[in-house]
Amino acid sequence: MELFDAGVKGRGLRASRELSAGEVLLAEPGYAAVVYSSLASQVCHSCFRRQANLHRCAQCRFAHYCDRTCQTAGWDEHKQECAAIRKLGAAPNENVRLAGRLLWRRNRDQGLASDSQLLAVDQLQDHLQDLPEDELKRLQADVQTFLRFWSCGTKQHPADFICHVFGLIKSNGLTLPDQRGLQTVGLGLFPNLSLVNHDCWPNCTATLNHGNQSAVNSTLHSPLRMELRALGRICQGEELTISYVDVLNLSADRQKQLKERFHFDCSCDHCSHHVGDDLMAAAAEAKPSADAVKEVSAFSKETLEKVEKARGDGDHSQVLKLCQECLEKQQDVLADTHLYKLKVLSVLAEVLTHHRKFSEAAGYARKMVEGYTKLYHPNSAQLGLALMRSGVTHWHAGQVEVSHKMICEAYRIMMVTHGPNHSITKDLESIRSQTEVELKALKENVLDMKSLPVTSSSSAEGNAKDFLRQQ
């Protein structure tokens, strides 16, 4: 790939030769990255894996690591932060810590771009002039906290430059998922990846690879890195794009999010021609009145807000009740591709799986996946994750044939978006192998799954299923 002038979009990256699906175009270690303060004791501060029984830094008592290997690997980034936390008496928020790591790294590099960087981190856009007043006030508060956090004796920087650093973090920072892709656990800065422009129907995807720290010899360890992969065939000279927001939103809502968060007006083909909006706002085949659609849409929006509150409170029974009431209202009014219906189906499948009502959950998950398939890119990571979760739910429900088909499709997508060495892909390979064995046995009439007795003691197969479901 190569850097080029993308016109009104500014700088961009384009393919310098023809590329194929799944090809890794960029593997960039984080310039600076931190774990969210709220998850500091649950996520490794070096590899960003969510783990139980992490080891705590004995000095600052804030940073946590998988083991001695991860702690040693992360020491260069943590040692000055460690001293600053001890000096301040407490760890500040993730934005302040990320600014600190960025400046310590910049000082080590003397402000110059390394051979692997296409430009110095200082040259990223900060968009300070575009921030509304309330966000500027929050940024200024972070700057004041940072000045207290910045260690004595360390090279000082003008306040304007500190504001610039916080601005470029806000405009270019990327959220980092855990190793299962289930939750965002941190924030990082990847200067090269920041040059990739947005498109609501992108030709690339950015995936966090947590690296491999398991080798006995530390020289064989691979670091945390963000990988840019092609979603399909890309022609020479074609611009490389990723999506900054979830495509599962109406074009007007996506444009609003992009304007507020990234300060540009999206004019991609999907936004310009409102592609998919008709499906995401569609009425049911029964052809209800426009007033009925408007009324149920408003009810659904209000209910989903209540659902989010109930989920935050951990009230699963209330979540289940609200979703079932909402789905009943949506029946024969909203299409199965309507955004609000898909959101309700997703939550219902999740909650029923939590309550181990797999057969019921599988029905909702299957409808959700059918809707996603019509709206997402065929190689979308979001579609792959949805297929994986739905496949595991069907597996637990005893619907092995449907499960195997979904798992195979999810595996195909993840080989493109995540590659063969990612933990998610390895999980899928394990599940795929087991469902394949079960399916073969069923077809040969060697094993009748329905006749297996349910006992209180778990078999090895049951343990494997429970483990993978929890993961």
C-alpha positions in Angstrom: 0.0 0.0 0.0 1.0 3.6 -0.4 0.1 7.0 1.0 -1.7 9.4 -1.3 -3.8 12.6 -1.4 -7.4 11.6 -1.1 -8.8 15.0 -2.0 -11.4 16.4 0.4 -10.8 13.4 2.7 -7.2 14.5 3.2 -4.5 11.8 3.3 -5.4 8.2 2.6 -3.9 4.8 1.7 -4.3 2.9 -1.5 -3.3 -0.5 -2.9 0.0 -0.5 -4.8 -0.9 -3.9 -6.4 -3.9 -6.2 -6.7 -5.0 -7.7 -3.3 -7.1 -10.8 -2.4 -9.5 -11.5 0.4 -7.9 -12.1 3.8 -4.5 -10.7 2.8 -2.8 -8.8 5.6 -1.9 -5.3 4.3 -0.7 -3.8 7.6 0.4 -5.3 10.9 1.1 -2.3 13.2 2.1 -2.6 16.9 0.4 -0.1 19.1 2.2 3.2 19.4 0.6 3.6 22.8 -2.3 1.7 24.4 -3.9 1.4 27.8 -6.6 -0.7 29.6 -9.8 1.0 30.6 -9.6 2.1 34.3 -12.8 0.2 35.1 -11.3 -3.1 33.9 -7.7 -2.5 35.2 -7.8 -5.7 37.4 -9.5 -7.9 34.8 -7.4 -7.3 31.7 -3.7 -7.8 31.1 -2.0 -4.4 30.6 0.4 -5.9 28.0 -1.5 -8.3 25.8 -5.1 -6.9 26.6 -6.5 -10.4 27.1 -9.3 -10.7 29.7 -8.1 -13.2 32.3 -8.8 -14.5 35.8 -6.2 -14.3 38.6 -4.0 -11.7 37.0 -0.7 -10.7 38.7 -0.5 -7.1 40.0 2.4 -4.8 39.7 4.0 -4.7 43.2 5.0 -1.1 42.9 2.0 0.9 41.6 -0.5 -1.9 42.5 -2.6 -0.7 39.5 -1.3 -2.5 36.4 -2.1 -6.3 36.1 -0.5 -8.9 33.9 -1.1 -12.5 32.8 2.3 -13.6 34.1 6.0 -12.6 34.4 6.4 -12.8 30.6 3.7 -10.3 29.9 4.9 -8.0 32.7 8.5 -8.1 31.3 7.2 -7.4 27.8 5.2 -4.4 29.0 7.8 -2.9 31.3 9.2 -0.4 28.9 5.8 1.2 28.4 4.8 0.9 32.1 7.9 1.9 34.1 7.5 5.7 33.8 3.7 5.4 34.2 4.3 3.3 37.3 6.4 6.0 38.9 3.8 8.7 37.9 0.9 6.7 39.5 2.9 6.3 42.7 3.7 10.0 42.7 0.1 11.0 42.1 -1.3 8.4 44.6 -3.9 7.0 42.2 -4.2 6.1 38.5 -5.9 8.8 36.4 -8.4 7.9 33.6 -7.5 6.1 30.4 -7.2 9.3 28.3 -4.6 10.8 30.7 -2.7 7.5 30.9 -2.7 7.1 27.1 -1.4 10.7 26.7 1.4 9.9 29.2 2.4 6.8 27.3 2.2 8.6 24.0 4.5 11.4 25.2 7.0 9.0 26.9 7.2 7.0 23.7 7.6 10.3 21.7 10.4 11.4 23.9 12.2 8.1 23.5 11.8 8.4 19.7 12.8 12.1 19.8 9.6 13.0 18.0 10.6 11.2 14.8 8.7 8.5 12.9 10.3 5.1 12.9 11.0 3.2 9.7 7.7 1.4 10.0 5.7 4.6 10.4 4.3 6.5 7.4 4.2 9.7 9.4 5.1 11.0 12.9 2.4 10.8 15.5 2.5 14.6 15.9 1.2 15.0 12.3 -2.2 13.3 13.0 -5.2 15.6 13.0 -6.5 16.8 16.4 -9.8 18.6 15.2 -9.7 20.8 18.3 -11.4 23.6 16.4 -14.4 21.2 15.7 -15.0 20.2 19.3 -18.2 21.6 21.0 -17.8 23.7 24.2 -18.7 20.9 26.7 -16.1 18.5 25.1 -13.4 21.2 25.2 -14.1 21.7 28.9 -13.7 17.9 29.6 -10.5 18.0 27.5 -9.1 20.9 29.5 -9.9 19.0 32.7 -7.9 16.1 31.5 -5.0 18.4 30.6 -5.0 19.7 34.2 -5.0 16.1 35.6 -2.2 15.2 33.1 0.0 18.1 34.3 -0.2 16.7 37.9 0.4 13.1 36.6 3.4 14.0 34.4 6.5 13.0 36.4 8.8 15.6 37.9 12.1 15.9 36.0 10.6 14.6 32.8 10.8 16.9 29.8 8.0 19.5 30.0 5.7 20.4 27.1 3.6 23.6 26.5 -0.1 23.4 27.4 -1.1 23.9 23.8 0.9 20.8 22.8 -0.7 18.8 25.5 -4.1 19.9 24.2 -3.1 18.8 20.7 -2.1 15.3 22.1 -5.6 14.9 23.8 -7.2 16.1 20.6 -5.4 13.6 18.4 -6.3 10.8 20.9 -9.9 11.8 20.7 -9.9 11.9 16.9 -7.6 8.9 16.2 -7.8 6.6 19.3 -9.2 3.1 18.6 -11.1 0.9 21.1 -9.4 -2.5 21.7 -11.5 -5.7 22.1 -10.6 -8.6 24.4 -9.4 -11.9 22.8 -12.9 -13.2 22.2 -14.2 -10.0 20.6 -17.0 -9.8 23.2 -16.1 -6.5 25.0 -13.9 -3.4 24.4 -11.3 -3.3 27.1 -8.9 -0.5 26.2 -7.9 2.4 24.0 -4.9 2.6 21.7 -3.2 4.7 19.0 -2.0 3.3 15.7 -0.7 6.1 13.5 -0.5 4.2 10.2 -4.1 2.8 10.6 -5.3 6.3 11.4 -4.5 7.1 7.7 -7.1 4.7 6.5 -10.3 6.6 5.6 -13.9 5.6 6.3 -16.5 4.0 4.1 -19.9 2.6 5.2 -19.2 -0.4 2.8 -15.5 -0.8 3.3 -13.0 -3.1 1.4 -10.9 -3.7 4.5 -11.3 -4.6 8.2 -9.1 -3.7 11.2 -8.6 -6.5 13.7 -6.7 -6.6 17.0 -4.3 -9.5 17.2 -3.3 -10.0 20.8 0.0 -11.7 19.9 1.5 -14.8 21.3 3.4 -14.8 24.6 3.4 -18.6 25.1 6.8 -19.5 23.5 9.5 -20.5 26.0 12.0 -18.2 24.3 10.9 -14.6 24.6 12.5 -13.7 21.2 9.8 -15.8 19.6 7.0 -13.8 21.2 4.8 -11.8 18.9 3.5 -8.4 20.1 0.0 -7.0 20.3 -0.8 -5.4 16.9 -3.6 -4.1 14.7 -4.0 -5.9 11.4 -5.6 -4.4 8.3 -7.0 -7.2 6.1 -8.7 -7.1 2.7 -12.4 -8.2 2.8 -12.3 -9.1 -0.9 -10.5 -8.5 -4.2 -9.0 -4.9 -4.3 -7.6 -3.5 -7.5 -4.3 -1.7 -7.8 -4.8 2.0 -7.1 -8.1 1.5 -5.2 -8.3 3.3 -1.9 -8.3 1.2 1.2 -11.2 1.9 3.6 -12.6 0.6 6.9 -15.8 1.5 8.7 -15.5 3.8 11.7 -19.1 3.0 12.9 -21.5 0.1 12.8 -23.1 -0.1 9.4 -26.3 -1.4 11.0 -27.7 2.1 11.3 -29.7 4.3 9.0 -27.5 6.5 6.7 -28.6 9.7 8.4 -27.7 8.3 11.9 -24.3 7.1 10.6 -23.6 10.5 9.1 -24.6 12.1 12.4 -22.3 9.8 14.4 -19.4 10.4 12.0 -19.8 14.2 12.1 -20.0 14.3 15.9 -17.2 11.8 16.5 -14.8 12.3 13.6 -15.8 15.7 12.3 -16.5 14.9 8.6 -19.6 14.6 6.4 -19.8 11.1 4.9 -20.6 11.0 1.2 -19.9 7.4 0.5 -22.2 5.5 -2.0 -24.1 3.9 0.8 -24.9 7.2 2.5 -25.4 9.1 -0.8 -27.9 6.6 -2.1 -29.3 5.5 1.3 -28.4 1.9 0.6 -30.1 -0.5 3.0 -32.3 2.2 4.6 -35.4 0.7 3.1 -34.7 -2.7 4.7 -33.7 -1.2 8.1 -36.9 0.8 8.3 -39.2 -1.7 6.5 -42.7 -2.6 7.4 -43.9 -6.2 7.6 -45.4 -8.0 4.6 -48.9 -7.6 6.1 -48.6 -3.9 5.0 -49.6 -2.1 8.2 -50.5 1.6 8.0 -47.8 4.2 8.2 -49.2 5.4 11.6 -48.9 1.8 13.0 -45.3 1.6 11.9 -44.5 5.0 13.4 -46.2 4.1 16.7 -44.5 0.7 17.0 -41.1 2.2 16.1 -41.5 4.8 18.8 -42.6 2.1 21.3 -39.6 -0.1 20.3 -37.1 2.8 20.7 -38.4 3.6 24.2 -38.4 -0.1 25.2 -34.8 -0.6 24.0 -33.8 2.3 26.2 -35.4 0.6 29.2 -33.8 -2.7 28.2 -30.3 -1.0 28.3 -31.0 0.3 31.8 -32.3 -3.1 33.0 -29.2 -4.8 31.5 -27.0 -2.3 33.3 -28.7 -3.2 36.5 -28.3 -6.9 35.8 -32.1 -7.5 35.9 -32.3 -10.3 33.3 -36.0 -11.1 34.1 -37.0 -7.5 33.3 -34.9 -7.5 30.1 -36.7 -10.7 29.0 -40.1 -9.3 29.9 -39.5 -6.0 28.0 -38.2 -7.8 24.9 -41.0 -10.3 24.7 -43.6 -7.5 25.0 -41.8 -5.4 22.4 -41.5 -8.4 19.9 -45.2 -9.0 20.3 -46.0 -5.4 19.4 -43.6 -5.6 16.4 -45.3 -8.7 15.0 -47.0 -8.0 11.7 -45.9 -4.4 11.9 -42.1 -4.3 11.5 -40.1 -6.4 9.0 -37.5 -8.9 10.2 -34.8 -6.6 8.8 -36.0 -3.6 10.8 -33.3 -2.2 13.0 -35.4 -2.2 16.2 -36.6 -5.8 15.6 -33.0 -7.0 15.0 -31.9 -5.4 18.3 -34.7 -7.0 20.2 -33.9 -10.4 18.7 -30.3 -10.0 19.6 -31.0 -9.3 23.2 -33.6 -12.0 23.5 -31.1 -14.6 22.1 -28.4 -13.5 24.5 -30.7 -13.5 27.6 -32.3 -16.8 26.9 -28.9 -18.3 26.3 -27.8 -16.9 29.7 -30.8 -18.7 31.2 -29.9 -21.9 29.3 -33.1 -21.9 27.3 -31.2 -22.9 24.2 -34.1 -24.1 21.9 -36.0 -20.8 22.4 -32.8 -18.7 22.0 -31.9 -20.6 18.8 -35.1 -19.5 17.1 -34.5 -15.8 17.8 -30.8 -16.1 16.9 -31.6 -17.7 13.6 -34.0 -14.8 12.7 -31.4 -12.3 13.7 -28.7 -13.9 11.5 -31.1 -14.0 8.6 -31.6 -10.2 8.9 -27.9 -9.5 9.4 -27.1 -11.5 6.2 -29.2 -9.1 4.2 -27.6 -6.0 5.7 -23.9 -6.7 6.4 -21.0 -7.2 4.0 -20.7 -11.0 3.3 -17.2 -10.9 4.9 -18.1 -8.6 7.8 -16.6 -9.5 11.2 -19.9 -8.5 12.9 -21.7 -11.1 10.7 -19.1 -13.7 11.5 -19.4 -13.2 15.3 -23.2 -13.3 15.1 -23.0 -16.6 13.1 -20.6 -18.0 15.7 -22.8 -17.1 18.7 -25.9 -18.4 16.9 -24.1 -21.6 15.9 -23.1 -22.3 19.5 -26.7 -21.7 20.7 -28.1 -24.1 18.1 -25.4 -26.6 19.1 -26.6 -26.4 22.7 -30.1 -26.8 21.5 -29.2 -30.1 19.9 -29.7 -28.7 16.3 -26.4 -30.0 15.2 -26.9 -29.7 11.4 -27.9 -26.1 11.5 -25.2 -25.4 14.1 -22.5 -26.9 11.9 -23.6 -25.0 8.9 -23.5 -21.7 10.8 -20.1 -22.5 12.4 -18.6 -23.3 9.0 -19.8 -20.0 7.6 -18.5 -18.1 10.6 -15.2 -19.9 10.3 -15.0 -18.9 6.6 -15.6 -15.2 7.5 -13.1 -15.2 10.4 -10.4 -16.7 8.2 -10.7 -13.6 6.1 -11.2 -11.0 8.9 -9.1 -12.5 11.7 -6.8 -15.1 10.1 -6.0 -18.7 11.2 -4.0 -17.8 14.4 -6.5 -15.6 16.1 -8.1 -17.0 19.3 -11.6 -16.6 17.9 -10.7 -18.5 14.7 -9.1 -21.3 16.8 -12.2 -21.5 19.0 -14.3 -21.9 15.8 -12.0 -24.6 14.5 -12.5 -26.5 17.7 -16.3 -26.2 17.6 -16.4 -27.0 13.9 -14.4 -30.2 14.5 -16.8 -31.3 17.3 -20.0 -30.5 15.4 -18.6 -32.3 12.3 -18.0 -35.5 14.4 -21.5 -35.3 15.9 -23.1 -34.7 12.6 -21.3 -37.6 11.0 -22.3 -39.8 13.9 -26.0 -38.8 13.5 -26.0 -39.4 9.8 -24.5 -42.9 10.4 -27.2 -43.6 13.0 -24.4 -44.4 15.5 -25.4 -41.7 18.0 -29.0 -40.4 18.6 -28.5 -37.1 20.4 -32.0 -36.9 21.6 -31.8 -40.2 23.5 -28.8 -39.1 25.6 -29.8 -39.0 29.3 -29.4 -35.7 31.1 -27.5 -36.2 34.3 -26.1 -33.9 36.9 -22.5 -35.0 36.1 -21.0 -33.4 33.0 -19.4 -35.5 30.3 -16.2 -34.4 28.6 -18.3 -33.2 25.7 -20.6 -31.2 28.0 -17.6 -29.6 29.7 -16.2 -28.6 26.3 -19.6 -27.1 25.3 -19.9 -25.2 28.6 -16.3 -23.9 28.3 -16.9 -22.7 24.7 -20.2 -21.2 25.6 -18.6 -19.2 28.4 -15.8 -18.1 26.2 
